[in-house]
Amino acid sequence: MTTTVAAPENVVTVRPNPSRRRLTLGRFVLPVWSVLVILWLIAPILVMIVFSFNKTTGRTVSTTWNGFTFRWYAHMFASSDLTDALVNSITIGLLTTAISVVLGTLMGVAMGRRKFVGIGSVNLLLFANIAAPEVVLGAALLSLFLTMRIPLGYWTILIAHVMFSVAYVVITVRARMAGQDPSLEEASRDLGAGPVATFIRVTLPGILPGIIAGGLLAFVMSIDDYIITNFNNGTTQTFPLWVIGASNRLGGGVPPTTYSVGSMIFLGGVLLAVGGAIWNRRKA
């Protein structure tokens, strides 16, 4: 007796999908790679924060852990020179931010909404300002101040910082303006609002995230700058200049209070960034 078994029909062969494998690999590799890059970038800051609590016995920061202490935070403002330099850096940074935000916002709105004669040249100047080496900018500003016989000091530092910071505000605000619907402003004008009321109630809320981002960039660039400030400071000291000067006086080391002050500045920047992110999320 012979039994015949019919072959099954419509047999589907399942093969592994290479794209799904690549997608799974990308989900794992990219986050890990991003975390490693971030850790590499903040590693020097973490070292500074850790050694700001080190019980150093000498005049300079020791790379050997000698114990935990809050001494350098308690004596952060013991040196009048350091305190004056820190106050100069903070006040110049705040004034630079305020002036750059006002000028940069007006320029960004104009360049984002209007096509005027010379806008290409203005764009070129903005990106040239960002791309130019700081040595070139510092030397050019020094030549300008000396030619105009302007005494070097606090106000020349402020002018120099506004000069290189305003471009960042213009670019961020202009990008925000490019993504905003012009019909909203037109509707506001059709409903009877004037140009000022339209800007305050319609345009300004829409570009406010770009203004905040540009202002934070201006403040960070100002408080961090050394090269341009060194060209135009005269006898006025900022925190970066004081750190380099103290390092030269101590033979290459830095006072322990430098790490505590730097840690507090970093903490302030983190709080500003987190506060801005929380404010934007709540507004959204």
C-alpha positions in Angstrom: 0.0 0.0 0.0 1.5 3.3 -1.1 0.7 6.6 0.7 1.1 9.9 -1.2 1.6 13.1 0.8 0.8 16.3 -1.0 3.3 19.1 -0.7 2.0 22.1 1.3 1.1 25.1 -0.8 1.8 28.7 -0.1 4.8 28.0 2.2 6.3 31.3 3.3 10.0 31.4 4.2 10.8 34.0 6.9 14.3 35.5 6.6 15.8 38.0 9.0 15.4 41.6 8.1 18.8 43.3 7.8 17.2 46.8 8.2 15.6 45.7 11.5 19.0 44.5 12.7 20.6 47.8 11.8 17.9 49.7 13.5 18.3 47.7 16.7 22.1 48.3 16.5 21.6 52.0 16.0 19.3 52.3 19.0 22.1 50.8 21.2 25.2 52.3 19.7 24.2 55.9 19.2 23.0 56.6 22.8 26.1 54.9 24.2 28.4 56.9 21.9 26.6 60.1 22.8 27.0 59.5 26.5 30.7 58.7 26.1 31.2 62.0 24.1 29.4 64.0 26.8 31.5 62.4 29.5 34.6 63.2 27.6 33.6 66.8 27.2 32.7 67.4 30.9 35.6 65.3 32.4 37.8 68.4 33.0 34.8 70.1 34.7 34.2 67.1 36.9 37.9 67.0 37.9 37.7 70.7 38.8 34.6 70.2 41.0 36.1 67.1 42.8 39.4 68.8 43.6 37.7 72.0 44.7 36.9 69.9 47.9 40.5 68.7 48.2 42.4 69.5 51.4 45.3 71.2 49.7 48.2 72.2 52.0 50.2 74.4 49.6 49.5 77.6 47.7 48.4 75.8 44.5 46.0 73.0 43.7 47.3 69.6 44.4 46.6 66.6 42.1 46.9 64.3 45.1 43.8 63.7 47.2 44.5 64.8 50.8 41.0 64.7 52.3 37.6 66.4 52.0 37.1 70.0 53.0 34.8 73.0 52.4 37.7 75.4 53.2 38.1 76.8 49.7 34.4 77.6 49.4 34.4 79.4 52.7 37.4 81.5 51.6 36.3 82.1 48.0 36.2 85.9 48.5 39.2 86.2 50.8 41.3 87.7 48.0 40.2 91.2 47.1 41.8 90.9 43.6 39.9 87.7 42.9 36.6 89.3 44.1 37.1 92.4 41.9 37.9 90.2 38.9 34.9 88.1 39.4 32.6 91.1 39.8 34.0 92.6 36.6 33.4 89.4 34.7 29.8 89.0 35.9 28.8 92.7 35.4 30.5 92.8 32.0 28.7 89.6 31.1 25.3 90.9 32.2 25.7 94.2 30.4 27.0 92.5 27.3 24.0 90.2 27.3 21.5 93.0 27.7 23.0 95.2 25.0 23.5 92.2 22.6 20.0 91.0 23.1 18.5 94.5 22.3 20.7 95.1 19.2 20.7 91.5 18.0 16.9 91.1 18.4 16.2 94.2 16.3 18.6 93.1 13.6 17.3 89.5 13.6 13.7 90.6 13.2 14.7 93.0 10.4 16.7 90.4 8.6 14.1 87.7 9.1 11.2 89.7 7.7 12.7 92.3 5.3 14.8 92.0 2.2 16.8 95.2 2.0 19.8 96.4 0.0 23.0 95.0 1.5 21.5 92.1 3.4 24.1 89.8 1.8 26.9 91.9 3.0 25.4 92.0 6.5 25.2 88.2 6.5 28.8 88.0 5.4 29.9 90.3 8.2 28.0 88.3 10.8 29.6 85.0 9.8 33.0 86.6 9.4 32.7 87.9 12.9 32.1 84.4 14.2 34.7 82.7 12.0 37.5 85.2 12.5 40.2 84.2 15.0 40.0 86.0 18.3 43.6 87.2 17.9 42.6 89.1 14.8 39.5 90.6 16.5 41.4 91.6 19.6 44.2 93.2 17.6 41.7 95.1 15.4 39.8 96.4 18.3 43.0 97.4 20.1 44.1 99.4 17.0 40.6 101.0 16.9 40.8 102.1 20.5 44.3 103.4 20.2 43.5 105.3 17.0 40.5 106.9 18.6 42.5 107.5 21.8 40.0 105.7 24.0 41.6 104.6 27.3 41.7 100.9 27.8 39.7 99.5 30.7 36.3 98.3 31.8 34.3 100.0 29.0 36.6 98.9 26.2 36.2 95.3 27.4 32.4 95.8 27.3 32.5 97.3 23.8 34.7 94.4 22.6 32.4 91.8 24.1 29.3 93.3 22.6 31.0 93.4 19.2 31.6 89.6 19.1 28.5 88.6 21.0 25.8 90.4 19.0 26.3 88.1 16.0 25.1 85.1 17.9 21.9 86.8 19.0 21.2 87.9 15.5 21.6 84.5 14.0 19.4 82.7 16.6 16.7 85.3 16.4 16.7 85.4 12.6 16.4 81.6 12.5 13.4 81.8 14.9 11.8 84.5 12.7 12.2 82.4 9.6 10.1 79.7 11.2 7.3 82.0 12.4 4.2 82.3 10.2 4.0 85.9 8.9 0.2 85.6 8.6 -0.1 85.9 12.4 1.4 89.4 12.3 -0.8 90.3 9.3 -3.9 89.1 11.2 -2.9 91.2 14.2 -2.6 94.3 12.0 -5.9 93.5 10.3 -7.6 93.4 13.7 -6.4 96.9 14.5 -3.2 96.4 16.4 -0.4 98.8 15.6 3.2 97.8 14.8 4.4 98.1 18.4 1.4 96.1 19.8 1.9 93.4 17.1 5.6 93.1 18.0 4.9 92.8 21.7 1.9 90.5 21.6 2.6 88.4 18.5 6.2 88.6 17.3 8.0 88.7 20.6 6.4 85.6 22.2 7.2 83.6 19.1 10.9 84.6 19.0 11.4 84.6 22.7 13.1 81.1 22.8 15.6 82.4 20.2 16.2 85.6 22.2 16.9 83.5 25.4 19.2 81.2 23.6 21.2 84.1 22.0 21.4 85.9 25.4 22.8 82.8 27.1 25.3 82.4 24.3 26.3 86.0 24.7 26.7 85.7 28.4 28.8 82.5 28.2 31.0 84.0 25.5 31.6 87.1 27.5 32.4 85.6 30.9 34.7 83.0 29.3 36.7 85.2 26.9 40.4 85.7 27.5 42.2 86.6 24.2 40.1 89.6 23.1 39.9 90.8 26.7 43.6 90.5 27.1 44.1 92.9 24.2 41.8 95.6 25.4 41.7 95.4 29.2 44.3 98.0 30.2 44.6 97.5 34.0 41.1 96.0 34.5 41.1 92.3 35.5 38.4 89.7 34.7 38.3 86.2 36.1 40.1 84.5 33.2 42.8 87.2 33.2 43.2 86.8 37.0 43.5 83.0 36.7 46.3 83.2 34.1 48.1 85.9 36.1 47.9 83.9 39.3 49.2 80.9 37.4 52.2 82.8 36.1 53.0 84.2 39.6 52.8 80.7 41.2 54.9 79.0 38.6 52.2 77.2 36.6 49.8 76.3 39.4 46.6 77.9 40.4 45.2 78.9 43.8 42.7 76.4 45.3 40.0 79.0 45.4 40.1 79.1 41.6 38.5 75.7 41.5 35.7 76.6 44.0 34.9 79.8 42.1 34.9 78.0 38.8 32.6 75.3 40.2 30.2 77.9 41.4 30.2 79.6 37.9 29.5 76.2 36.3 26.7 75.6 38.7 25.2 78.9 37.9 25.3 78.2 34.2 23.7 74.8 34.8 20.9 76.3 36.8 20.2 78.9 34.1 20.1 76.2 31.4 17.8 74.0 33.5 15.6 76.9 34.4 15.3 78.0 30.7 14.4 74.4 29.7 11.7 74.1 32.4 10.3 77.5 31.4 10.1 76.5 27.7 8.5 73.2 28.5 5.8 74.7 30.7 5.1 77.4 28.1 4.8 74.7 25.4 
